[in-house]
Structures are given as C-alpha cells and as structure tokens.
Amino acid sequence: MEGEWRAGPWRVGGYTEVRELGAGAQGRVVLARHDASGTPVAIKYLAARADEADRERLRHEALMLGRANSPHVARLFQLVEGPDTAAIVMEAVDGVSLKEVLARHGALGPEAALAVLKGSLLGLAAAHAVGVVHRDYKPANVVVPADGRSRLVDFGIATPAGEEAGGAGTPYYMAPEQWSRHVATPRSDVYSATCVFVECVTGQRPYGGGRAELMRAHLTGEIPVDPVPEPLRPLVLQGMAKAPEDRPAGAAAFVDDLERTAQAAYGRDWEARGVHALSAGAVALAALFPLAAWLMPGAAGAAGAAGAAAAGGASAAGAASAAGGAAAGGAAAGGAAAGAAGTGAATGVAGMSGAAGVSGAGTASAAGKVAAGSAIKAFLGSGLGITAAAVGTAAVVGAGAVTVQQVTGGKDPSPRPSPTVVAAAVADVKPCVTQAPGAVITPTDGPSKVTLPAQIKLPKNAAVYSSGQGLLIGPAGKRCESSVGANSGASSVGDFGTALVEQNWQGSVGGIRIQLCEYFPDSPQAQRERAQGEECTSILSTRQPLETGVPGYQAVLSRGPGTDDLPPSPAVKAVLAVLTPRGLTWPITCTAPAAQAAICDAALFYWYTQRLEDAKPAKADLDRAAKAISAFVASTRI
C-alpha cells in the first residue's frame, strides 16, 4: 500500500536526509544534503515493495535524464543501486511547480504563458536532440524558480523516440497517438506542451471529464481556441493538431514559431515581461520552496522573517516560512519525481564534489556590503553565501546626483594648495520594493547616500538602484523589480524604450555551473568541471576578455546568446560577467536604444567595480576597464 517501507530502509550513503518532498505508491522523494560538500540534492527512492520491473524503470529514468543536457532540464547526479532497490540523486531545483502556480493564481497573462511554453520547449528540445521523448509533460513536471525561468523535470516514463507510446501519460495532456498506442515521437511532447499552454493562458485545461470523455476529445474533439487570445490561436491550432504530421516536427521548430508569434503580438520585450510575471508568481509561493523550508524550519511566517531581513540582516532565503511539509519544487503527484529532479549525465558524485569548488562564503554588495546570512552558510556547509544574500537594503538613487567640487582659486594663504576638482556623484538613497519569499518588502534602513566611482559620469536620465545583490544603474523614473528565492534571483529596471538592465544570480550547484561554463568555458574552474566528466561548453558567439589587472579575477564582455530581443534599430546590447576567486559568476545585461548607450556604459562598469571591490584594483586598471566597456558597448550597435 502507499507509504509502505521496509524496516530500517536502505539509504544512499554520503547524504543526510532533511525532509520528505513527496511520496506515492511508487516511491518517495526526499531533500538531502551531500555530507562532503553541503550540496542540496533530491533523492528519489523506490517503494519497499518495488520489483525488478520497477528498478528497471528507475534505471531507465536515470538514463533518460542523463541524455538531456540543458539549463531548462533539471540535472541528474547519480544512480545508486542497493539490495533489491535503487535510487537516483538529482539536483534540487528550488522553486514551485507550475501546477501550484496555476492552482494559486489561475490563468497567467499571455506573455507569462508564452515564457512557460518557451522554457519547456527548450527543455524538450534538449531531450529530443538525443532521441528522448518525455511523454508526460504536465504542470506538475514544470518547476518555476525565483528567477522565473521554468525547468522540466521527471523523465519517469520517457522513452526513446520511435518506440510504442503505450498509452502512458496524464490523460488531460496526452496526444491522440498516445491514446491509440502509436509510436511516441517529439510531436507527442509538442501536443502536451500546447495543452499546458492553453491551461496557462486561459486557466482551464483544454478538455475535461472522465478518461473516456478525455480520450474522445483528444482524438476527435475541436481544438478549444476560443478562450485563447486571438494572436496566439495559430500556435494552439498548430501544436494541438490531431495528426502528428500536422504539428511541428519537434520542440526546437516550435520555439521558432513561438518567438515570431510572440514578438509580433506583444513586442520585442515580451519575454522579459513574461519571465518577470512568472518570477513574481513563484516568489509569492516561496514558502513552498524546498530549500526555503530547509533554511528556516518552523519559521513563524515569511512576512515576519522578511521584515527582519529588511531591518538589517536575515538572509533573504531565510525569510521564507517553512509552511508545514508542503511538497515543493514541483513534486509530482502519485510518486512522480519531485520538482527537484535533475539532468545531465553523471555516474558518480564527482559533479557535486567538484561543484563544491565553486562555493565560498560569498558576500553581496548592496550600497556597501550585505553579508550573506549565517543560515545559508550553515545550510550549504561549504558556505554558498551567495545563495539569497540578504533581501536587505534595496534602494534607489535619483538621477539628480550632486556633483561635489573642491575648487581653490584667488589669493590663498601660504602654502597654497594646488587647484583641484574632485567630482563625486552623491545622492540620497531611497528604498525600492523587493519581492522576497512570501512577502513584498520596502526596506527602511540602509545607507543614506551613495558615492559613485570617479570613472562614472551618471547620465542625466539615469539613476542608481539597489537589489539584494548590489547596485544597478538604469534609466531614471523606472520601477526597480527584484525577486529572490532560496538559491536564485533576478533584478531588472527599465524597458526597451529607455534602457533595460537585468542581473540574475544562481546559488544552486547546477545554476552556478551553467553560468560558469557559459561565460568562462576556458577558465581553470571550467576545466576542472570537464575533467570530472561534466559538460561545460558555451553557446556564446562573442566573448571578449576584459583584463582586470587583479589576480584571481576574470571578466568577459559578450553580446549575449542572441540579438532577437532588441529595441528597434539602432540599438545596443552588452553582457558583462565577472568570475571571482570563489568561482561565482555575476552576469549583468544592458539593452538600450543606441542613443541611450551611456546608460549601459555606466551600468556595466559600476557592476564591474562592485564585483572587484575586495581586490582593490588600481585606478589605472579601472580607467582601462571603463574605456574598454564603453568601446564594446558601442561596437554592439546594430
């Protein structure tokens, strides 16, 4: 029966179990801590009465997970077999399931629904590229972290493309060929993803009723496009076509159609708005995040803890309430893998122990420094202090910065000082709203003024904003929006009409590795990842090294992964990433009309100086970096 376990059940060695995330007839998923590195993981155990067929299915799931390698698919660390049982160790994705987001918030806006569909299609495309069909795409198998970028989990019934579909799946989202037991292909996943998209954008599943009614509807019923916004109906008709050959050949092809449709209907910055809306929806449910509950078990409430953070010190992640034992991170009902499922091929713990090498007692600069919470350090063991460094001081500095000058002239008493002009941008600091786990915070403390580096000439139409991770320069008069979870977060200010400045950070092992490999694939840290069997490559076509002049610090400038998300030409887009000695990567992106390129110059350089603050670079090195950043921004004009 459900919940039946052996006396003294077998456990994977080298891990300390923290709490149960979910359980069902087929097994259970627990949140655990890797003893050697402190890395949080999810472990999926088979039920006590599992037979050889069950064990073979788990081996198959590990194989399918291992074949898919994408930032949109959760990461597999290890398959472990014990006496008459087995378990898989997976990345703990800290977020909430799309199912929970829909249950709590109802229909998402069109842009947020499109962002969900795009992220999921990219995850499915990674699986399809290695010949794997998921076969059970549904809201419970999509996790939305605090940064709003959805992740695909649970490959429990995935199968190699071309094999019989076998009727497996969830009836609400099953393609017609799955009902009739035809061959499973990537087009089947496209159908399921489109069904979920309809649910996201309308708040209702495409079809309802019992199993027999659902089968008839999926096989012969009309495609329910009436509740869908008119510009998006062609996507639904295409993705839910009854005949597989009438659908896109796979997820990758469907992404291209989606992006064209979304841009035509909602503008170039549709994705930024959609991801932010998803982020807000997820963070509002952060009490259900599995790692948030770990950080502060038994917390009295998110709002109180968040208030303490704003008042001066608790870590943002610690602000989350533990809200009982809710199954978080997208735990799938009935024993499906929890939302902390994982991806990527690995046959040992090397990937995690290596990841410990990128950890460190991180600190976050926010109008000075905000130390990472001790709860985080204890939680991760190895001290990934970056993980939601305090929601703490969030501030906005207006564009009317005061220029302080010290000028001597006329006849002064001897000895007469040399005439000097010292320019420093100084302004009052005002709070900016930050969405923290379980609450919206307007901090009341923090520095009263901020002084910018001498190399920065703050444009008249620019301002300085502060998130929990540091100060951001962006267009004046715009809303600064930050969201934080237990191990990821994002901040943004502005829009494509003026300038859009975005910064996201990762605290999970997989997230840190992805950013490291994307921006610094030739670094010693990336080389260590590859030596341990990890996939560590970059898709960036442009990476220009930026000499720091400081040992142990690397920086790079890039145009980013693509130029589709740009304001009307002429426009500029530049990404700056800094790799610290602790192995943490801090990317910031600025996109703006070419006439506002000076905002990007200031935004990227100011972020750069904060990341190198501890190293105390020489003025000559800072001068050189400021010129190099400005020249690179100008070179991105298209």
N, C-alpha and C positions, 0 to 999 in steps of 0.2 A: 504494500500500500504506500501512498505518498508519504514521504518523510521517514521511511523505514531505513535504518542504518545499522551497520554491524556494530557489535560491542567493541569498544576500542578501535574505531575506524582508522584505516590507513590514511596517512597524511604525507604529502610531499615533503621531503626533508629540506632543511635550509630556509624554511619560511615560518613566520609566526602569524597565525590566523588572528585577524582583528574582529571581523564581524561577517555575518551572512548577508549576502546581497539578494539572494533569491533561491527558491527550492521548488522542485516539482517531481513528477513521477520518474523522470529520467535521471535526475541528479540535483546537484546544488552548486551555486557559485558563491565563493567567499572572497572577501577583500583580505589580503595578506601583505606582510612586509618581508622583503628579502633580507635575511639576517645580516649578510655580509655587506650589502650596500645601502640598506634602508629604503630601497626602491619599492613603491607600492605596486602591487600586481593583483590581478583577479585570477583565481584558480577555479576551474570547472571540474568537479568531481562527479564520477558516475555514481548512481544509486547503489546500495548494497546488493540488491538483487539483480544487478546487471549481468548479462550473459555474454558470451563471446561475440554475438552479433552487435550488442551494444558497444562493446570495446572496439570492434571494427569500425563502427560508425564514428566513434570519437577519434580514432586514428585518421579516418577519412576527413573529418572536420579539420584536424590539425594540418593535414596535407593541403586542403583547400585554402586555409588561412595562410599557410606558408607560401603559396604560389602568388598570392595577391600582395603587391608592394606599392602602397600609395598613402599619402597623408590623409586620404579620405577613407581609409580602412584601418581598423584597429590592429594592433601588432601582436603576432604570436612570438612568445619567448621559448617555449619548451613543451614537449610531450613527454610525460613520465608514466611508466607502467609499473604497477605494483602487483601484489599477489591477487590474482583474479579481478583486478580493477585497473583503472587508468585515470589520468587527469591531464589537463592542458593548462599551462601557465601563460597568461595573457597580459598585455598592457592594461593598466587600469585607466580607462578613459573617464575623466572626471566631468560628468555632465548629466543631463537628464534626458530620458527618452523622448523622441518626438511624440510618441503616444501620450506621455504625461503632459507635454506642452499643449497638445490638442485638447486633451481632457480638461485642462485647467483654463485655457484661453479661448477655445473654439477656433473658428476659421482664422487663418493668418492672412495678412494682406497679400496681394498678388506678387509683390517683389520678394517678400519673405518666402512664399511658397515656391517661387522660381529659384531662390537661393537653395532651398532644401533639395529641390529636384536636381539642380546642377551639381551640388556636392555629392549627392547619392549616385548620380550618373557617372561622375568621375571615379568614385569608388568601384562601381560596377564595371567601368571600362578597364580598370586595372585587373579585375578578375577575368574579364572576357579576353584580355590580351594574352593571358596564359591558359586559355581554354577552359575556364571555370564559369559555370552558371550558378548563380546564388539560389534561385528557386523559392526563396521565402522572404522576399523584400516586403517589409511592412513597417508601420510606425514604431513598433516595439524594437525593431532591429536597426533603428537610426538613433544615434546619440547626438545631442546638441550641447557642446561645451559652452563655457562662458564667452568664448570669442565668436560664437555664432556659426562656426564652420562645421557642418554636420559630418559625422563619421558613421560608416557602415560596419555593423557587427554581425556575429552569429552566422557562420557558414555550416551549421549543423546538418543541413540536408542538401548542401551544394553538390553539384555533380559535374563531371567533365562534359563539355559541350558535345552534343550528338548522341548522348545516352537517353534512354527512355525516361520521360518525365515522371511516370509512375504515380501521378495523382497527388504527389506530395506538395505541401504548401499551406497557406492560410486562405480559406475559401473567399474571403472578401476581396482578395487581391490576385487570385490565380488566373493566369492566362487560359484562354479556351483550350489550347493544346495540352495544358496540364490536367484539365478535367478529362480529356479523352485519351490520356496516357500516351500522347505522341512524344516525339523526340524533344528533349529540352535544348533550347538554343538561347543565345543572348537576347533574341527578340522577346522571349518569355519574360525576362527581367525588365525589359523596356515597358512591357504591358503593366507589370506590377507597379513599377515606379510611377507610371502615369496615373494609375488608380490612386496611389497615395497622394500625388499632386492634386488630384480632384478633391480629395478629402481635406488637404491643407487649405486650398483656396476657397472652398465652399463650406467647410465644417461638417460635411456629410460624406459617407462612403458612396462610391458610385452606385452600388446596388445593396439592397438589404434583404432580409428574410432568412428562412432556413436554408440548409445545404442544397436541397433540391431546387428551391427558387433561385438561389445564387448560381447554381450550375446553368439553369436555363437563361438567366440574364447574361452571364458571361459568354455563353455560346451563341445566343440569338438576339438578345435584347438590344435596344437602341443605346447608343453611346450617350450618356447624360451630359450634354454640353450646355444646356440652357442656363444652369446656375453659374457657369464659368464666365468670367469677363470675356467680352467678345474678342479682344485681340489674342486671347490665349486658346480659343476654341480649336484652331487648326492643329495646335500641338496635341491637344487631347484626342482629336479625331485620328491623328496620325499614330500616336502612341498606343491607343486602345483599339486599333483596327482588329477585327475578328480574325482575319487571315494573317498569319505571321509574315508572309511575304509583302504585305502592305504596310508593315511597320518599318522603322529604321533598322538597318542591319545590326546595330548594336548600340551600346550606350554612348560610345565616342561620337558616332554620327549624329545621335540625337542631341548631344551637347551643342554641336554647331547650329542646329536648327533653333534650339532654345535661346542661345545668345543672340542670334539675329532677331528673333521674335521679341525678346525682352527689350533689346535696345531700341527697336522701332516703336514699341508701345510705351516704354517708361523712361527712355533716355539712357545716356552712357553710364550714369552712376546708379543704375537700378540695383546692381549687386551690392554696392556699399550700403545702400539703404536697407536692402533685404537682410543682409547679414547682421546689421545693427539691430533690426527688429527681432530677429531670432535670438541674438545675444540677450536683449532685454527680457524676452520671454523665458529664456533659460535661467538667467540670473535671478529672476523673480522666484524661481523654484529651487534656488541653490541649497536650501535646507535638505533637499533630496540628493544632492551630490554625494557620492560615496566617500570622497576624501574629506569633504567638509565635515561630515559626521564623525570621521576619524579624528580630525584635528581638535574638535571640542565636543567629545561625547557628553551627553547630558546637559548641553548648554541650555540655559533658560529660554533663550529666544534669539532669533537673528537680529532683530532690531536693537535689542539692548546691547548685544555684543558689538554690533556695528557702531552704535553710538559710542561705545568705549573706544573703538578704533579711531573714530573721528576726534575724540577728545584727547588722544595723544598716544596711542601706542599699540593696541592689539593688532595682530595681523589681520589683513582683510579676509583671508581664508578662514581664520578663526572666528570670523564674525558670523558664520553660518550656524543655524540651530541644528541639533542632531535629530530633531523631529522623528523620534522613535526609531523603528527599524525599517523605515520605508525602503523598498527595493529601488536603488538609484542607478544612475548611469545607464538606464535603458535596459534593465533586466527584463528579459523576455518571459512572458507568462508560460507556465507549464513546463518549466525546466529548460527553456531555451537559454542560450548563453547570455550572461549579463551584459549590460552596455559596456562593461569594461573588457570586452573581448579584444583580441589582438591580431596583428597581422605580421607579415614578413617571415621569411624562412629562418628558423633557428633551431638547433638541436641541442642546445645546452644553455647554461646560464651566462655564457660569455657576453652576450649582448647586454645583459644588465650590469654585470660587474664592470664591464667596460664603460657603461654609462655613468657609473659612479665617478669615473674620472672626470666627467664634465660637471660634477656637482661642486658646491662650495658654499661657504657661509656668505651668501650674497647679501648685498645691501642695495637699497633703491634710493636714488637721489630725487628728492622732491623738495625744491626750494631749499636746498641744503641736503641733508641726508635723513632718510627714514630707515631705521634699522629693521631688518626682517624680523618677524615675530618669533619668539623662542618656541612657541607651539609648533611652528613649521619646522624648525631645526630638530626638535625632538621627534617630530613625526617622520621626517625623512632620514634621521640617523646621520647621514653624511652631510646634512645641512644644506639642502637646496633652498637657501634663504630667499632666492628669487621668487619662490612659489608664493604668489599673492603677498608680497611685501605690503605693509600696511595700507589699507584704504586711505588712512592717514590724511595728510594735508593735500587737499585738492584746491587749486587756486587759479584765479585769472588775473592777469596784469593788463591794464588797458593800454591802448596804443599811445596815449598821451604821456609817454615816459619823459621824465625830467632830465635834461642834459645838465649835469653839474660841471661847471668850469671853474678852474682856479687860474686867474689871469693876473699877472703883475705888470704894472706899467707906471709911467711917470717917475718922479724922483723918490726913491725909497732910501731909508737909512742904510748905511753901510753895515754889513755886507749885503749887497743887493742880490736877491735870488734871480736865477735865470728865468726869463718868461716861459711859462709852461701852460699847456692846455691839457687837462685830463678829462676826457669825455667818458661818462658812465651813465648808462640808461638806468634810471631809478624810478620806481613807481610803487604805489600802494598795491598790496596784494588782496584780492578778493576771492572768496570761495567759489568753486564751481561744483555742480552736482555730480556725484559719482554713484552709479548703481552697484551696490555691494550685495553679497549674498543675503537675500531675504529682506533687503531694505534699500531705500534711496537716501543717500547721506548728503547733507550740506555741512561740511566741516566748519567749525568756528574758530579753530586755533591755527597755528602755523605762522610763518614769518610775515611781518607787516610790510616789508619791502623786498625787492629783488634787484640785484645789480647784474647786468649782462656783461659778457666779456668785451674787451675793447675792440675786438675784430668785428663785432656785430653792429651794423647800422640798422636799427629797427625801422622798417618801413612805416610810414605814417598810417597805413591801413592795416597794420599787423598788431598782434597782441601776444602776450605770453600766458599760456595756460598750464596748469599743473595737474597731472594724473597721479596715481599712486606710485608710478614708476619713474617719474621725472617731469621736467618742464618741457612744454611744447610751444613753439612759436607757430602761430597760424593767423588767419585773417581775423581782424578785429570785428567785434559785434556778432560773432557766431557762437553757437552753443558748443561747449566742450562736453563731450559724452564719453564716459569711461565705464567699463564693466569689468568686474573681476570675479573669478571663481577660485577654487582651491589650487588649481595648477595651470591656469591660463587666464588671459585677459586681453583687452584691447581698449585703445583710446583713439578718438578721432575728433577733429574740429574742422569746420568749414564745408565747402561744397565745390563742385567743378566750376561754378560761376566765378568764384573768387580764388580759392585755393583749398585743396583738401589735404590735410596732414593726418596720417594714420600711423599708429605704432601698436604692435601686438607682441606679447611675450608668452613664452611657454615655460612651464615648470615641470611637466611630465618628462620622463626619460625619452619617450618616443618623439615628443614635440621638440625637445632640445636637440635631439639628433637630426631631425628633419631640417631645422634652421641651420645647424652647423654645416650639414652637407650641402645645403642649397647655396650658401654664400661663401663657404670656406672649404671646398672639396679637396684642396691641396694642403690644408693645414696638418700639422702633426696629429691633432686630435682626430681629424677625419681619417688619416692614415691608420691610426690605431683601430678605429671602427672597422675599416676594411680588413685589417689583419685578423680581427676576431670574427670574420665571416659576415659582417653586416654590409648591406647595400648602402653605399654612400656616394651618390653622384648628384650632379646639379643639372637642371634644365635651362639655366640662365644662359643666354647667348652673349651677354655683355657683363664682364666683371673687370673693373679697373681697380687695381690695388691703390690704396691711399696710404702713403708712408706716414707712420705715426711718430717715428723718432724715439719711441719708448719700447724697450724690450718687453716681450710677452704680450703686446697688444697688436692686433691686426685690424685693418679696416678695408672695406671694399665699397666701391660705387657701382651701381647697376641701373639699367633701365627697367628692371623688373622682368617678370616672365612673359609679358606681352604688352601690346600697345592698343588693345581694343578699348580699354577703359580710360579714355582721354576726353578732355573737353574739345570743342570744335577747334580745328587748326587755325592759327598756330598755338601749340601747347607744349608744355614740358612735363616730364615725369622722371623722377630720380629716386633711387633707393640707396640709403646708407646703412651698412651693417658694421658693427664693431664686435670683434671677438676678444673677450677678456681672458686673462690668465686662468680664470676658473672654468673656462670652456663655455661660457654663456654668450649667446649671440643676441644683439639688440637691434633689429632692423626697424627703420623708420622710412616711410614713403611720403613723398610730396608730389602732388599732381596739380597743375595750375595752368591757366591761360599764360601764354608767353609773356604778356605784359606784367604779370604778377610773379615772374621768376625770382625776384628779390626775396619774396617770402620763403620760397624753397631754399634759397641760399642760406638765409638766416636760420630756418628750421633745422636743416640738416647739420649745419655747423654747431648750433647750440646743443643739439643732441650729442654730437661727437665730443664736445668739451666735457659734458657731464659724464659720459662713459669713461673718459680718461682722467677724471678728476683726481683719483687716488694716485695716479702716476706722476702728476705734476709736470706735464710736458713743457718744454722751453717755449718762450714767446716766439722764437723763430720757427719752431715746428708748427705752432698754432697758426702763425701767419701763412705759412706754406699750405697748410691744410685748408684754410679758409679760401685761398685763391684757387686751389685745385677743385674744391667742391663747387665754387661758383662757375668755373670753366666747364666742369662736367655737366652741371645743370643746363648751361647754355647749349652744350653740344647735343642735348636730347631733344631739342626743338624739332617738331615735325608739323 
